[in-house]
C-alpha cells in the first residue's frame, strides 16, 4: 500500500460560506476537500488520512513485518491499525487501545481504556500472547494554541508512551511516537538513545507542511522486554 501522489494539479473546491460557519471551520473544510490524502483515504476505505503517515514511515524504516505483535496506542478511529493489520497479516497480533470507543476492526483486538492503567497493560499483553515487537503512538493532547505549552504536553505524552513501551517490548523491538518540533525533548531523546540502538526523526510527506508534528522512530530495543 503506497500513498497518493499529491503533486498533481486538480480543481480546487471552494465552499460557499454557510450561515453560522466560522472562518476557521470554512478553511478547515476547504482544506479537507482539497487534500489528496483525504480523498485517497476515502477511496481506499481507510478510516483516516493519518494512515498514510504510517505507510510512509514504514516505507522508509521497514518496521511492520508479517507475524508481528503490534500495539497501537491512541488508535481511534483506526487508520493506523488498518495499516498494521494488513502488514502483520493473519499470523500477526494487533492490539488497538484508546480512551475513546473504536469500531471493531477485523484482525485486531480493540480495547478501550487508559494505557497508564496496569489493567490495560495486562489486557494488552494477554491479547498479544507475549511481548510486543512494535509500539506505535499517534497520540496528541488537545492543543491550546500556545506553542511552548503544546510542545511540553505532547513530549510528556510521548514519554508516558515510552514508559509503556519499555514494559511490553521484546528485545529488538521498535517504538514510534508523535512529537512537535521544539527544543525541550532532550529528556525523551536521552531515554530513547539509552534504550534503543537507533533513534531517528521522521516527517512523512502526509504530515501537512504547516504542521509542527514530527515522529520519533526508535529501533533495536535493548531491554529485556515484557515478562
N, C-alpha and C positions, 0 to 999 in steps of 0.2 A: 504494500500500500504506500503510494507516494502522495506528496502534497500537490495542490493545484499549481498552475502556472499563472501567478498573479500579475505577471508583467504585461500580458496582452491588453490592448486597448478595447474598451467596451463603452456602451452608452451609460452615462451617469443618470441614476434615478434621483429625482428631486421630489420631495413631498410638498404638497400644498399645506400651508400652516393650518393646523386644526385648532378649533376653539378649545381653549383650556390646556393646550400643549405648550410647555415651556420651550425656550430657545435651545436649552441644553438637550432636552429629550428629542427635539426635532433633529438636531445634529447627530445624536446617537442613532436614531432610526435611519437617517440617510446613510450613515457610515455602515450600518449593518446591511442595508440593502445593496450597497456597492462594494462590499467586502468579498473578494473571490473565495476566501477561506470559509465564510459563512455559506456561500452558495454551494461550494464543494462539499461541505459537511452535510447540508440538506440533501444533496444529490446522492451521497453515499450512505445515507441513513445513520450518520454519526450524531451523537447527542450534543456535541458542542464543537465549535471551531478549534478549541484548545487541543482536540485530539491531534491536530496537525503539528503542534509544538512537540509532542512526544514522538510522533512519527519522524520528525526532522532530527530530534536529539538522538533517536535510536539509529537513524541512518548514518550518523557520524560516529557514534560510540559503540554500537552493536551491544546494547545492554540486554535486550529481550531475546531470550533463547527458547527453543522448543523444550517443553517439560519443566520450565522454571516455576519456582514458587515466588509469587509476587504479591506485595501489599500495596494498595493504592489508598493513601490517606487523604481525607477530604475529597472523596471520589465523586460525589454528586455534581452534575447529573449523570456522569458515567462515560464521558468521552474518552478519557484516558483508559478506563477499564476495558472499553471495547477494543482498543488497540492492543492492550496486553493479552486479552483472551485470544485474539487472532494470532498473535505472535507466539504465545506459550503453547497453543494447540491443545488437543484433547488430553495429553499427558500432564499438562501444567496444572497448577493450583493457584487460583487468583482470588484474592480477598479484597473487597472494596469496603472501606469503613468511612462513615461520615456521621456528624451530628444530625444532619438532615435525613429525612426518609428518601430513599432512592428506589426507583422502579427496578424490579428483578431483571437480571441480565444473564442469559444462558451462558454457562461456562464459568461463572463467577459466583462466589459466596458473598452476598451483600449483607453487611452488618450495620446497624445503627447504634452509635454510641460515641463516647469521648475516648480518643486514643490514649489519653493520660490515665484513664481508669484501668487499674490492674485487671479487672474482669474483662474489659475489652481486649487487652493484651493477650490474656489467656484464650479468649474466644478466637482471636486471630491465629494463634499457634495451633489450636485444635483444628481449625478449618484447613490450615496449611499442612497439617500432619507432619510437622518438622520445621526447622528453621527456614527463614526466607533467603532467597537468592538476591532479591532486589526490593527496596522500599522506595516508593515514589510519593512525593508530596507537591501538589499544585495548590496547596492552601495559601490563602492570603487573608489577613484581617480586613474588616471594613475600613476603608480609608477615611482620614479626617480632612484631607486637603492640605495638611501641614507636612511638607516633605520629610523633615527630620523625624517627626513623631511616627509617621507611617513606616519609615525605614527601620526604626528601632523595633516597632511592633512586628514587622514581618521577619526580621532577624531573630527576634525572640521566639516566634512560632517555628522557624526553621531549626533553631537549637532544640526545642522540645521534640520536634520530629526526629532529629538526630538521636536524642536520648532514647526514643522508642526504637529506632533502627538498630542501635547498638545492642539492645536487649534481644532482638529477634533475628538478626542476620547470621547467616552461616559464614565461616571463613571464606574470603574471596568474593563476598557479596558486594553489591553496589547500592548507592543512595543518590537520589535526585531530589532537589528541593528548590522551590521558587524563592528568590530574594529580590530586593530592589537595589539599584546602583547607589552606592554611597560609601562612606569611609569608616563605618563603625562595625564591620563584620569581622574584625580581627580575631575575636574570641572564637567565632564559628569556624573560620578558616584554620586556626591553630588546632582546634579539636579534630577537624576533618583530616588535616595532614598527619596528625598523630595516629589516627585510627584507620586511615586508608592509604594505599600505596600511591594512588594518583588522584589529584583534585584539579578540576577544570571549571571554567566558567563558560556557559553557552548562552547565546542569544539567537534562538531559532528564527528563521525568516517569518514564521507565522506569528511571532511576537510583534505587535504593532510598533512601528518606528518611534512613535511619540510616547511609548510606554517605557518606564524605567526598569521594568522587570528583567531579571536575569535568572539563570538556573545554575546551581552548583551541581556538578556531576562528579561523584566520588566513586572510585572503583578499587577493588582489591582490599576488602575489609580485613584488618589484621587481628580482630578479636576472636574470641573463642566461639561466638555465636550463641544462639539460644540452646538451652539445655532441654 
